[in-house]
Amino acid sequence: MHPSANLDLSKVYRNCVFQSRSAVTSHAQLSRELSEHDLEWRRGSVDTALFRADVNRMSLLALRYGAEVEVRPEPFKDFALVQMPLRGAAEIECDGVRLTVAQGEAAVVAPRRQIRLVWQPGCEQLLLKVPFELLRQVSCHTCIRSRCPDDASDCGVGLEPAFVIERGFNLQWRALVQQLLNLLPAPGEAGLHPGWLNQFEQTVALFLLAHQPAAVGRDLDDDAGPAEAVIELTASSRLAERKLDAVEDYMRSRLFAPISLADLAKAAGVSARTLNILCHRYRGVAPMVLLRHVRLDAARARLLADPFASVTEVALEYGFGHLGRFSAYYRERFGELPRDTGAARH
């Protein structure tokens, strides 16, 4: 039997938020219930349905569109989203990370990211909204056991932009989800004690933090466990900034030389995957994009300082072998072409 078939969703399906065969109505209702988003309807018939049940601070939602859709939500700030296809599959693109999540799998999307989703025709998913504040508290609690900053508000979450829970951990994750479903009170039943619900929520949040791909291996040479090491590194801004300062110093010392992602990770003293998390969390871009920005900044400084510098020579000097791409990147970053920077100097 497929793993998704083992989940008892009867308590979720008791509460239908809405059903509609209208594309306009569906979009309006979902924007109100979930988050503001752009929605493109593709092949297939519209058959939207949304069901919802809340457990303490978490929300469980069962959603289908009927048709194939492309969804571009506004970056959500207050929660991370776990997507679990019950039927069909979906594609996720989040801050340059692309993945496919199939029936029976679970994908985690971090908050405060640029996201694009494509749901196949007939896809139905169970969605779990995990509050950002809960993730932050659990992350900081884990960090406090070693070198967490004194100011707890300085802690972050440390989630990768998007990842699929690995197959070896999926059965345990499904068991947690089913237990969460079991915590939903039946009609007429009293809810469980809030203290127990709070404790269980922390277990769910810690599972997500500790079982993302970057947390599987050890990145720091200390006595912390693998998950604690990565959570500490991504949660403590002071430690993360030291790592990123080392990377940026390395970039500036080799503005003209070929540099790989492995080179940058070695300079930081972490794995490539953890460096990717740090760069996204504290710089808002991937490591190789950060390198490009550093080189573009240096190229602009050269063009401003030398009124007779050749744009082509500057591009080559700072590691840009393709002049057209250099110009496009330059315009994207500075709002003008490199030749315009030069023109402004004369």
C-alpha positions, 0 to 999 in steps of 0.5 A: 500500500502506498504511504499516503494511503495510510494517513487517516484524513477523515477529521480534516475532510470534516471541515470543508472551507469551500469547493468551486468549479470557477477559476475566479472564485477559486483564486479569490478564496485561496488568496483569502485562506492561504496567501496572496498569489498569482495563479495560472490555470493550465490543462484540465477542468477546475475542481477546487476544494479546500479542507482545513483543521487546526492543531494548536498553532499548526494547520493541516489543509487538504487542497486540490485544483483539479486542473494543472496550475502554476502558483506564484505566492507572495513570500510567506513570512509567518510559516514554513510549508510542508507539501505532501501529495496524496495524488499526483505530483508537484514541482517546486522552484524556490530561490533557484532550488528545483525539485519534484515531490511525488505521491507519498513524499514530503517537501519542505519550503522555507518561509521568506522565499521566492516560490513557484509551484506547478501542480499536475492535473488531479494533484491533491496535497496535504499541506502543513503550516508550521509557524516560523516563530515555533521553528525559531524557538526550537532552533534557538533552544538547540543552539543554546546548549552550545554557543547560541547568541545571548540575544535570542532574537538574533537566532534564525531558522536555518532551513534550506530553501526547499528540500524533500525529506529523504526516503529513510526518514519518510516513514518516521515523518508519516508517523508524526503526521498521523499522530498530529492528525490523531490529535484533532478532536472528534466532534464533542471531544475535549481537546488535549492539554495545551502543554502536551500539544506544545511539546508535540509541536516542538517535536515536529519542528525539530524533526524538520530542522534536524532531518533536512539534507544538510543536517545529515552530515557533520560540518563542524569539528566539535562535539555537537551532533550532526543536527545540532552543528548545522542548526547552531551554525545557521541559527547563530548570526555571529558564527555565520558571519565569520564563515561568510566573511572568510568566504568573501575575503577569499573571493576578493583575493581571487577576483581574477581566478577561476573559483568553484563552489567547492573552493568557497566551501573549503574557504568557509570550512563547511560543506557546499550544502551548508554554505548554500544555506548560510548564503541564502539565509544571510546574503539572500543569494546562492554562493556563486551568485554572491561571487558574481556580485563581488566581482561586479562590484569590483568591476564597477569600482574599476570603471568609476576609477579609470575613465579610459578603461575598456569595458571588454578588458574589465569584464575579462579581468574580473572573470567574465568571459562572455561580454553579453552576460557581463553586461546583463548581470551588470545592468541587473545589479546596478540599473545601467549598462557598463558603458553607461557607467563609463560615459558618466565619467567623461 
